[in-house]
Amino acid sequence: MAATKRKRRGGLAGPAKRPRKSEKDARPAAKQRDQAEEAGEEDRNRIPGPVCKGKWKNKERILIFSSRGINFRTRHLMQDLRMLMPHSKADTKMDRKDKLFVINEVCEMKNCNKCIYFEAKKKQDLYMWLSNSPHGPSAKFLVQNIHTLAELKMTGNCLKGSRPLLSFDPAFDELPHYALLKELLIQIFSTPRYHPKSQPFVDHVFTFTVLDNRIWFRNFQIIEEDAALVEIGPRFVLNLIKIFQGSFGGPTLYENPHYQSPNMHRRVIRSITAAKYKEKQQVKEAQKLRKKEPKTVLPHDPTADVFVTPAEEKPIEIQWVKPEPKVDLKARKKRVYKRQRKMKRKVNSGNTK
């Protein structure tokens, strides 16, 4: 049916006239196709944006901070973790006099639901708290063998803000307390998908290995060519102390029977060195007592002289004539040289007169 043109007053008019094609519109269709192909190639070669356009649903935020009294190595380790975890936040150092329950309020103010807190004691021992704020659970670890990124200088590298893979030892699925720690580590160290500060790439892997009743943390780069692993850093070892039901406290869910506190470890080392010193002193005193004891004289054994042969007796010669004195050649030479010097001095003095 042909389209009809309606007048302004509402009356119907005859069939609508089609617009005439101008010379500009009458271009060949081949040119338009070429332009469409060029635009498609440009879209393909265009570099994608740094962030995916998906929806950010997992709102995990991690608060990473420490107490006062930490050393430079702990500070560098905190900076490395913040750089590897784009969903983390920082805060000022907490006073050691404050109780740990205050951290839950700090997490609420910072809008964080997970926390990594480094606690320093005696300026030599470092403890790490991993907590799900504010309801728990939480775990306390002793941190050992810390090596930071600047210290290791490994050849591996990864994109800043990229999302990591998490690799866990099969031992995490065997015991219940390791299964709980695995879930806690997954929620803390995994970067949420479509996070605004994250990059849509997976180029490194965090490994958590259980060895010698400790958790060993390593960070490796995934090489694209052959999927080989090259270590990046940092690296540290977590020695589990306790797992609590609440956040930074509450009933104890698990206590490590193999844990030895640093104070006890230093005490054992001191006792070993003291035992060695005491042993040396006892040996010296025993030697002194042996010297003071009277020597026991053993009776003469007649069979000891069976194979002894007497030496030949030399004739005794008596010298009746006094031996001639030995001539000292050095003294004689000195006298000759003295005479020669005196004669030269006399000759020289006569010539001057």
Phi, psi and chi 1 to 4 in degrees:
 res  aa     phi    psi   chi1   chi2   chi3   chi4
   1 MET       -  131.8 -175.3  176.4  176.5      -
   2 ALA   -73.2  142.8      -      -      -      -
   3 ALA   -72.4  140.3      -      -      -      -
   4 THR  -111.6  144.9   55.4      -      -      -
   5 LYS   -94.1  127.0 -171.1  174.4 -179.8 -178.6
   6 ARG   -93.1  134.7 -176.2 -177.4  -66.5  -87.6
   7 LYS   -76.8  167.5  -70.2 -174.2  176.8 -179.5
   8 ARG   -65.5  -36.4  -73.5 -173.5  179.5  179.1
   9 ARG   -78.1    0.4  -65.9 -178.7 -178.7  178.2
  10 GLY   102.6   -8.5      -      -      -      -
  11 GLY   -77.7  151.4      -      -      -      -
  12 LEU   -89.4  142.2  -67.4  175.4      -      -
  13 ALA  -113.5 -171.7      -      -      -      -
  14 GLY   -72.0 -173.2      -      -      -      -
  15 PRO   -63.7  141.9   20.3  -30.3      -      -
  16 ALA   -70.4  141.5      -      -      -      -
  17 LYS   -83.8  136.7  -64.7  179.3 -179.1  178.5
  18 ARG   -80.5  141.3  -68.1 -178.1 -177.9  178.0
  19 PRO   -67.7  143.0   23.3  -31.9      -      -
  20 ARG   -75.5  143.6  -66.4 -179.2 -178.4  178.1
  21 LYS   -82.0  127.9  -70.4 -176.3  178.8  179.7
  22 SER   -83.6  175.1   60.7      -      -      -
  23 GLU   -70.8  -30.1  -66.3  179.0   -1.6      -
  24 LYS   -68.3  -37.6  -65.9 -179.7 -179.2  178.7
  25 ASP   -76.1  -20.6  -63.8  -25.4      -      -
  26 ALA   -86.7   52.1      -      -      -      -
  27 ARG   -84.7  158.4  -69.6  179.4  178.9  177.1
  28 PRO   -67.6  145.1   20.1  -30.8      -      -
  29 ALA   -69.5  -19.9      -      -      -      -
  30 ALA   -65.4  -37.9      -      -      -      -
  31 LYS   -64.7  -42.4  -86.2 -168.6  175.6 -178.3
  32 GLN   -62.5  -38.3  -66.3  178.7   -1.1      -
  33 ARG   -64.5  -41.2  -71.5  172.6 -168.0  167.8
  34 ASP   -61.6  -42.0  -66.1  -19.3      -      -
  35 GLN   -64.3  -39.4  -71.3  176.8   -1.5      -
  36 ALA   -64.9  -39.6      -      -      -      -
  37 GLU   -65.9  -41.0  -73.0  176.6    1.8      -
  38 GLU   -63.3  -40.6  -71.9  177.2    2.0      -
  39 ALA   -64.9  -37.4      -      -      -      -
  40 GLY   -65.1  -40.4      -      -      -      -
  41 GLU   -65.2  -38.5  -72.5  178.7    0.9      -
  42 GLU   -62.8  -39.9  -73.3  178.9    1.6      -
  43 ASP   -65.3  -35.8  -68.8  -21.0      -      -
  44 ARG   -68.8  -41.3  -72.9  173.1 -157.4  161.1
  45 ASN   -78.7   -7.8  -61.7  -29.7      -      -
  46 ARG   -71.1  135.3 -171.9  178.8  -62.9  167.9
  47 ILE   -74.8  131.0  -61.7  170.7      -      -
  48 PRO   -69.4  159.0   22.8  -31.8      -      -
  49 GLY   -65.5  162.5      -      -      -      -
  50 PRO   -70.2  -20.0   25.0  -32.1      -      -
  51 VAL  -125.0  138.2 -179.5      -      -      -
  52 CYS   -68.3  156.0  -68.2      -      -      -
  53 LYS   -93.3   23.4  -66.0 -178.0  179.8  179.7
  54 GLY   -79.3 -178.3      -      -      -      -
  55 LYS   -98.8  132.4 -168.0  174.3 -178.3 -178.7
  56 TRP   -84.3  107.5  175.7   34.3      -      -
  57 LYS  -105.8  -40.1  -65.7  179.8 -178.9  179.0
  58 ASN   -79.7  102.5 -175.2    9.1      -      -
  59 LYS   -93.8   45.1  -55.8  -75.2 -176.1  174.7
  60 GLU   -75.7  130.0  -66.6  -76.3   -9.9      -
  61 ARG  -131.2  133.4  -63.6 -178.2 -176.0   88.1
  62 ILE  -112.0  130.0  -44.8  -60.5      -      -
  63 LEU   -98.7  120.9 -179.7   64.2      -      -
  64 ILE  -118.7  115.0  -57.7  176.4      -      -
  65 PHE  -157.1 -176.5   72.3  119.1      -      -
  66 SER  -146.2  174.8   69.3      -      -      -
  67 SER   -90.5  173.4   65.6      -      -      -
  68 ARG   -77.1  152.8  -62.9 -168.3 -178.9  -82.3
  69 GLY    97.8    9.2      -      -      -      -
  70 ILE   -79.5  156.9   60.6  170.7      -      -
  71 ASN   -93.9 -177.9   54.0    7.9      -      -
  72 PHE   -66.7  -33.9   69.3   96.2      -      -
  73 ARG   -66.7  -39.8 -173.0  164.8  -71.7  162.8
  74 THR   -66.6  -38.9  -51.4      -      -      -
  75 ARG   -63.7  -41.4 -172.4  173.1   67.8 -108.6
  76 HIS   -67.7  -35.3  -68.8  175.6      -      -
  77 LEU   -64.6  -40.6  176.6   63.4      -      -
  78 MET   -62.3  -42.7  -84.0 -160.7  -50.8      -
  79 GLN   -63.8  -38.8  -68.8  172.9   -3.3      -
  80 ASP   -64.8  -41.8  -65.0  -17.1      -      -
  81 LEU   -65.8  -39.7  -70.5  177.5      -      -
  82 ARG   -64.2  -34.7  -73.4  170.3 -174.2  163.0
  83 MET   -72.5  -34.9 -170.3  163.0   39.7      -
  84 LEU   -79.4  -20.6  -68.9  171.6      -      -
  85 MET  -116.5   96.1  -59.0  163.1   66.5      -
  86 PRO   -68.1  -16.3   23.7  -32.4      -      -
  87 HIS   -91.4   18.2   60.7  -62.4      -      -
  88 SER   -98.9  160.4   64.0      -      -      -
  89 LYS  -130.4  156.2  -71.0 -173.0  177.3 -177.6
  90 ALA  -113.1  160.9      -      -      -      -
  91 ASP  -151.2  165.6 -164.9   20.8      -      -
  92 THR   -69.9  161.6   56.2      -      -      -
  93 LYS   -66.7  143.5  -65.0  177.8 -178.1  177.0
  94 MET   -94.4  143.7 -163.1  177.9   80.0      -
  95 ASP   -69.0  140.6 -163.4   -4.9      -      -
  96 ARG   -70.8  -18.5  -75.1 -179.5  -70.9 -177.1
  97 LYS   -76.4  -23.0  -65.8  179.2 -179.1  178.1
  98 ASP   -71.2  151.1  -65.5  -21.0      -      -
  99 LYS   -80.2  157.5  -66.4 -176.1  178.6 -179.4
 100 LEU   -70.9  -19.9  -65.1  176.4      -      -
 101 PHE   -65.5  -19.2  -67.0  104.3      -      -
 102 VAL   -64.8  -24.8 -178.7      -      -      -
 103 ILE   -63.5  -32.5  -59.7  175.4      -      -
 104 ASN   -61.9  -38.4  -65.5  -34.5      -      -
 105 GLU   -68.6  -38.1  -61.7  177.4    5.2      -
 106 VAL   -63.5  -40.9  177.2      -      -      -
 107 CYS   -63.5  -37.6  -69.4      -      -      -
 108 GLU   -68.3  -38.6 -171.2  177.2   -5.5      -
 109 MET   -66.9  -36.1  -69.5  166.5   59.1      -
 110 LYS   -85.8   -0.7  -71.2  -78.0 -176.9  177.8
 111 ASN    61.7   43.9 -162.9   16.0      -      -
 112 CYS  -116.0  144.6  -63.4      -      -      -
 113 ASN  -114.6    2.0   48.9    8.4      -      -
 114 LYS  -135.4  156.9  -61.6  -72.2 -173.7  -64.0
 115 CYS  -146.2  139.0  179.3      -      -      -
 116 ILE  -119.9  112.8  -60.8  177.5      -      -
 117 TYR  -119.7  126.1  174.9   65.7      -      -
 118 PHE   -99.2  122.5  -68.3   94.0      -      -
 119 GLU  -114.6  121.8 -174.9  179.8    6.9      -
 120 ALA  -102.7  137.1      -      -      -      -
 121 LYS  -134.5  136.8  -70.6 -174.9  178.6  179.8
 122 LYS    59.4   18.3  -66.7 -170.5  175.6 -179.0
 123 LYS    58.4   20.1  -65.7 -174.5  178.0 -179.9
 124 GLN  -145.1  -20.0   53.8 -175.7  -14.3      -
 125 ASP  -107.2  135.1  -57.3  -30.5      -      -
 126 LEU  -122.2  129.4 -179.7   64.6      -      -
 127 TYR  -118.5  145.1  -61.7   91.5      -      -
 128 MET  -120.7  131.3  178.5 -165.7  -78.0      -
 129 TRP  -107.3  128.6  -75.0   84.1      -      -
 130 LEU  -112.3  119.8  -59.9  179.4      -      -
 131 SER  -136.0  146.5  174.7      -      -      -
 132 ASN  -101.9  103.1 -179.7   20.5      -      -
 133 SER   -90.8  140.9  179.2      -      -      -
 134 PRO  -103.2    1.6   34.0  -31.3      -      -
 135 HIS   -97.4  -13.4  -56.9  -64.6      -      -
 136 GLY    93.5  178.5      -      -      -      -
 137 PRO   -80.8  176.8   30.9  -34.8      -      -
 138 SER  -142.3  154.1   59.4      -      -      -
 139 ALA  -133.9  142.5      -      -      -      -
 140 LYS  -114.4  131.1 -174.9  179.5 -178.4 -178.7
 141 PHE  -126.3  154.0  -59.8   90.7      -      -
 142 LEU   -98.5  124.9  174.5   67.9      -      -
 143 VAL   -93.1  127.0 -172.2      -      -      -
 144 GLN  -131.0  160.5  -61.8  171.2  -34.2      -
 145 ASN    52.0   58.3  -59.1  -21.5      -      -
 146 ILE   -83.5  130.2  -59.4  172.6      -      -
 147 HIS  -135.7  118.4  -62.3  -77.3      -      -
 148 THR   -88.1  175.0   58.6      -      -      -
 149 LEU   -63.6  -43.6  -84.3  169.6      -      -
 150 ALA   -68.5  -28.2      -      -      -      -
 151 GLU   -80.5  -37.0 -177.2 -177.2   -3.5      -
 152 LEU   -74.6  -45.4  -72.9  173.0      -      -
 153 LYS    57.0   51.2  -65.5 -178.2  179.8  176.9
 154 MET   -78.5  165.0  -65.1  -72.3 -173.0      -
 155 THR   -82.8  -15.1   55.5      -      -      -
 156 GLY   -71.6  157.8      -      -      -      -
 157 ASN  -156.3  154.5 -163.9    3.6      -      -
 158 CYS  -147.4  164.5   65.4      -      -      -
 159 LEU   -74.3  136.6 -173.1   67.3      -      -
 160 LYS   -70.6  126.6 -175.2  177.3  179.4 -179.0
 161 GLY    91.5    0.2      -      -      -      -
 162 SER   -74.3  157.4   60.0      -      -      -
 163 ARG   -87.1  135.4  -60.2  177.4   65.2 -133.8
 164 PRO   -94.6  157.5   33.3  -32.6      -      -
 165 LEU   -87.5  146.1  -67.3  174.6      -      -
 166 LEU  -110.9  122.0  -61.6 -175.6      -      -
 167 SER  -114.4  126.2  172.2      -      -      -
 168 PHE  -118.4  146.4  -72.5   91.9      -      -
 169 ASP   -67.9  147.1 -165.2   88.9      -      -
 170 PRO   -60.1  -18.6  -23.0   30.9      -      -
 171 ALA   -66.9  -17.8      -      -      -      -
 172 PHE   -68.7  -21.2  -82.2   95.0      -      -
 173 ASP   -95.9   -2.3  -61.5  -32.7      -      -
 174 GLU   -89.4  -39.5  -64.5  174.9   -0.7      -
 175 LEU  -111.5  147.3  -63.0  172.8      -      -
 176 PRO   -67.5  -36.8   19.7  -30.5      -      -
 177 HIS   -70.3  -31.0   63.7  -82.5      -      -
 178 TYR   -70.6  -34.1  -80.8  137.2      -      -
 179 ALA   -64.5  -39.3      -      -      -      -
 180 LEU   -64.8  -43.2  177.2   61.3      -      -
 181 LEU   -64.9  -34.5  -71.1  176.3      -      -
 182 LYS   -62.9  -45.0  178.4 -178.7  177.4 -179.9
 183 GLU   -64.0  -39.2 -174.0   62.2   30.2      -
 184 LEU   -65.5  -42.4 -169.7   61.9      -      -
 185 LEU   -67.6  -35.9  -68.2  170.1      -      -
 186 ILE   -63.4  -45.2  -72.6  172.3      -      -
 187 GLN   -68.8  -26.6  -66.3 -177.3   15.0      -
 188 ILE   -87.9  -48.0  -71.3  176.4      -      -
 189 PHE   -90.1  -13.3  -75.5   93.7      -      -
 190 SER   -83.0  128.5   62.0      -      -      -
 191 THR   -77.4  127.1  -56.7      -      -      -
 192 PRO   -61.5  146.0  -20.9   31.6      -      -
 193 ARG   -71.6  141.3 -164.3  177.9 -177.3 -171.7
 194 TYR    64.5   25.1  -56.8  131.2      -      -
 195 HIS   -67.0  140.3 -168.8  -83.4      -      -
 196 PRO   -58.9  -32.8  -22.9   31.5      -      -
 197 LYS   -93.3    0.1  -67.6 -175.9 -179.9  178.9
 198 SER   -93.9  161.9   67.9      -      -      -
 199 GLN  -108.9  145.2  -60.8  -72.0  -16.5      -
 200 PRO   -81.2   51.5   31.0  -35.2      -      -
 201 PHE  -133.9  151.0  -55.3  104.6      -      -
 202 VAL  -124.2  100.6  178.2      -      -      -
 203 ASP  -128.4    7.1   57.4   -4.8      -      -
 204 HIS  -148.6  165.4   64.0  -71.0      -      -
 205 VAL  -137.0  135.2   54.3      -      -      -
 206 PHE   -95.2  126.0  -68.2  160.1      -      -
 207 THR  -111.3  134.9   62.2      -      -      -
 208 PHE  -120.6  111.7  -61.7   91.5      -      -
 209 THR  -116.8  137.6  -48.6      -      -      -
 210 VAL   -98.3  119.1  176.9      -      -      -
 211 LEU  -151.2  131.1 -177.7   65.4      -      -
 212 ASP    58.9   40.0 -165.6   20.2      -      -
 213 ASN    59.7   28.7  -62.1  -46.1      -      -
 214 ARG  -134.4  160.1  -68.7  168.9  173.2   82.4
 215 ILE  -106.7  121.3  -60.8  173.2      -      -
 216 TRP  -102.8  123.3  -59.4   67.2      -      -
 217 PHE  -102.5  130.5  174.3   85.3      -      -
 218 ARG  -137.6  153.7  -64.9  -71.7 -176.2  -87.1
 219 ASN  -127.3  120.1 -179.5   22.1      -      -
 220 PHE  -120.5  148.0  -66.1   96.6      -      -
 221 GLN   -89.0  141.5  176.3 -165.1    0.7      -
 222 ILE   -98.7  114.2  -56.8  171.5      -      -
 223 ILE   -81.4  133.7  -60.6  176.1      -      -
 224 GLU   -71.0  -32.4  -65.7 -179.6    3.0      -
 225 GLU   -63.7  -55.7  -71.5   82.2    7.8      -
 226 ASP  -123.7   13.7   52.4   -6.0      -      -
 227 ALA    57.7   31.0      -      -      -      -
 228 ALA   -79.8  163.9      -      -      -      -
 229 LEU  -112.8  133.2  -62.0  178.8      -      -
 230 VAL  -126.7  129.1 -179.7      -      -      -
 231 GLU   -71.5  140.3 -171.4  169.2   -2.5      -
 232 ILE  -106.3  -50.8  -55.1  169.7      -      -
 233 GLY   107.0  167.7      -      -      -      -
 234 PRO   -78.5  176.0   31.6  -35.4      -      -
 235 ARG  -137.4  142.5   55.7  163.3   70.6  164.0
 236 PHE  -159.3  168.0   53.1   87.3      -      -
 237 VAL  -122.6  133.3 -179.7      -      -      -
 238 LEU  -108.9  119.6  -60.5  176.0      -      -
 239 ASN  -103.4  110.7 -169.8   -0.1      -      -
 240 LEU   -67.0  135.1  178.0   63.7      -      -
 241 ILE  -107.1  -60.7  -57.5  172.4      -      -
 242 LYS  -148.1  156.1  -77.2 -176.5 -179.8 -178.2
 243 ILE  -119.9  125.7  -59.7  175.9      -      -
 244 PHE  -107.4  152.6  -61.0   96.7      -      -
 245 GLN   -74.2  -38.2 -174.7  176.7   -5.0      -
 246 GLY   -93.3 -176.2      -      -      -      -
 247 SER   -89.4  115.6  178.2      -      -      -
 248 PHE    59.2   42.2  -63.4   99.2      -      -
 249 GLY   149.1 -172.0      -      -      -      -
 250 GLY   103.2 -172.7      -      -      -      -
 251 PRO   -63.0  144.6  -19.1   29.5      -      -
 252 THR   -82.7  120.9  -56.6      -      -      -
 253 LEU   -85.2  -36.1  -61.9  178.5      -      -
 254 TYR  -152.5  141.0  175.2   78.4      -      -
 255 GLU  -128.8  129.7 -174.2  174.0   -1.7      -
 256 ASN   -74.5  116.0 -171.5    6.7      -      -
 257 PRO   -73.4  -18.7   25.8  -31.9      -      -
 258 HIS   -90.8    0.4  -53.4  -73.1      -      -
 259 TYR   -77.2  136.7  171.0   71.0      -      -
 260 GLN  -125.9  124.1 -172.8 -177.9   36.3      -
 261 SER   -66.6  154.1   65.4      -      -      -
 262 PRO   -60.9  -34.9  -22.1   31.8      -      -
 263 ASN   -63.4  -43.4  -68.2  -26.9      -      -
 264 MET   -65.9  -38.5 -176.3   60.6   67.7      -
 265 HIS   -63.2  -44.9 -178.5   66.7      -      -
 266 ARG   -65.8  -35.2  -73.5 -170.3  -73.4  -94.0
 267 ARG   -65.6  -39.7 -177.0 -179.2  174.8 -174.9
 268 VAL   -64.4  -41.8  169.7      -      -      -
 269 ILE   -63.0  -43.1  -67.8  172.5      -      -
 270 ARG   -64.0  -40.0  -75.2 -162.9  -60.1  -92.2
 271 SER   -65.9  -35.3   62.9      -      -      -
 272 ILE   -66.2  -44.7  -69.3  170.1      -      -
 273 THR   -65.6  -37.9   52.3      -      -      -
 274 ALA   -66.3  -37.1      -      -      -      -
 275 ALA   -64.3  -39.4      -      -      -      -
 276 LYS   -63.7  -42.0  -71.9 -178.3 -179.4  177.8
 277 TYR   -64.6  -42.5  178.1   74.6      -      -
 278 LYS   -63.6  -38.4  -75.3 -179.4 -178.0  178.3
 279 GLU   -63.4  -41.6 -170.8  177.7   -7.6      -
 280 LYS   -63.0  -41.7  -72.4 -178.4 -179.5  178.4
 281 GLN   -64.5  -39.1  -66.7  -62.6  -37.7      -
 282 GLN   -64.9  -37.5  -72.2  174.5    0.6      -
 283 VAL   -64.7  -41.0  170.5      -      -      -
 284 LYS   -63.8  -43.6  -74.1 -177.2 -179.7  179.1
 285 GLU   -63.9  -38.7  -71.2  176.7    0.7      -
 286 ALA   -64.6  -38.1      -      -      -      -
 287 GLN   -65.3  -38.7  -70.9  175.6   -7.1      -
 288 LYS   -63.6  -42.2  -73.4  179.7 -178.3  178.3
 289 LEU   -64.0  -37.3  -68.9  173.1      -      -
 290 ARG   -65.4  -36.6  -74.0  175.1 -170.4  169.4
 291 LYS   -67.2  -36.1  -71.9  179.8 -178.8  178.6
 292 LYS   -74.1  -25.1  -71.2 -179.7 -179.2  178.9
 293 GLU   -65.6  142.0  -71.3  178.0   -1.8      -
 294 PRO   -67.1  140.5   23.1  -32.0      -      -
 295 LYS   -75.2  133.4  -65.2 -178.7  179.8  179.0
 296 THR   -82.9  122.5   56.1      -      -      -
 297 VAL   -87.3  120.8 -179.8      -      -      -
 298 LEU   -84.0  142.6  -63.2  173.9      -      -
 299 PRO   -65.1  152.6   24.0  -33.5      -      -
 300 HIS   -70.6  131.8  179.9   67.9      -      -
 301 ASP   -93.7  117.8 -171.8    5.2      -      -
 302 PRO   -67.0  -23.7   22.2  -31.6      -      -
 303 THR   -80.0   -6.5   60.3      -      -      -
 304 ALA   -71.7  -23.7      -      -      -      -
 305 ASP  -102.3   20.1  -58.5  -27.8      -      -
 306 VAL   -69.7  -45.2  171.9      -      -      -
 307 PHE   -95.5   12.8  -61.7  101.0      -      -
 308 VAL   -84.6  123.1  175.2      -      -      -
 309 THR  -104.6  129.9   55.2      -      -      -
 310 PRO   -69.2  143.4   23.9  -31.4      -      -
 311 ALA   -75.9  157.8      -      -      -      -
 312 GLU   -71.8  136.5  -65.2 -179.8    0.7      -
 313 GLU   -83.7  126.3  -66.4 -177.4    0.0      -
 314 LYS   -87.6  144.4  -67.4 -178.4  179.5 -179.4
 315 PRO   -69.0  141.0   23.0  -32.7      -      -
 316 ILE   -84.9  123.2  -59.4  170.5      -      -
 317 GLU  -105.2  129.8  -65.8 -178.4    0.3      -
 318 ILE  -103.3  125.9  -59.7  171.8      -      -
 319 GLN   -93.8  115.8 -168.3  173.2    2.5      -
 320 TRP   -93.6  -22.6  -61.5   99.2      -      -
 321 VAL  -101.4  140.1 -177.4      -      -      -
 322 LYS   -69.9  132.0 -174.8 -180.0  178.6 -179.0
 323 PRO   -71.8  149.7   24.1  -32.7      -      -
 324 GLU   -68.5  142.2  -64.7 -178.7   -1.3      -
 325 PRO   -68.5  146.5   24.4  -33.5      -      -
 326 LYS   -76.3  138.5  -68.2 -178.1  179.8  179.9
 327 VAL   -86.4  126.5 -179.6      -      -      -
 328 ASP   -90.8  104.7 -166.8   -1.2      -      -
 329 LEU   -68.5  -34.5  -62.2  175.3      -      -
 330 LYS   -65.4  -42.4  -70.9 -176.1  179.1 -179.4
 331 ALA   -65.2  -37.4      -      -      -      -
 332 ARG   -64.5  -42.2 -174.9 -179.5  -72.4 -179.8
 333 LYS   -62.3  -40.2  -77.0 -177.7 -179.8 -179.9
 334 LYS   -61.7  -39.8  -74.2 -178.6 -179.2  178.2
 335 ARG   -64.3  -42.9  -69.8  171.0 -163.8  161.3
 336 VAL   -61.5  -43.9  173.1      -      -      -
 337 TYR   -65.0  -33.0  -71.0  146.8      -      -
 338 LYS   -65.9  -43.5  -83.4 -175.1 -179.5 -179.2
 339 ARG   -62.7  -43.9  -71.7  172.2 -167.7  166.4
 340 GLN   -61.6  -40.2  -70.9  177.1   -0.7      -
 341 ARG   -65.1  -40.4  -73.9 -177.9 -149.9  134.6
 342 LYS   -63.4  -42.4  -75.2 -179.0 -179.0  179.0
 343 MET   -63.1  -40.0  -67.6  -63.6  -66.4      -
 344 LYS   -65.2  -41.0  -76.7 -179.2 -178.9 -179.8
 345 ARG   -61.4  -41.5  -73.5  172.6 -171.3  168.8
 346 LYS   -63.5  -41.8  -74.3 -179.6 -178.3  179.3
 347 VAL   -64.7  -41.5  171.5      -      -      -
 348 ASN   -67.5  -39.3  -66.6  -29.1      -      -
 349 SER   -66.7  -37.2   62.5      -      -      -
 350 GLY   -66.6  -37.1      -      -      -      -
 351 ASN   -68.4  -36.1  -68.8  -26.0      -      -
 352 THR   -68.8  -33.3   53.3      -      -      -
 353 LYS   -70.3      -  -70.6  178.1 -179.5  179.3
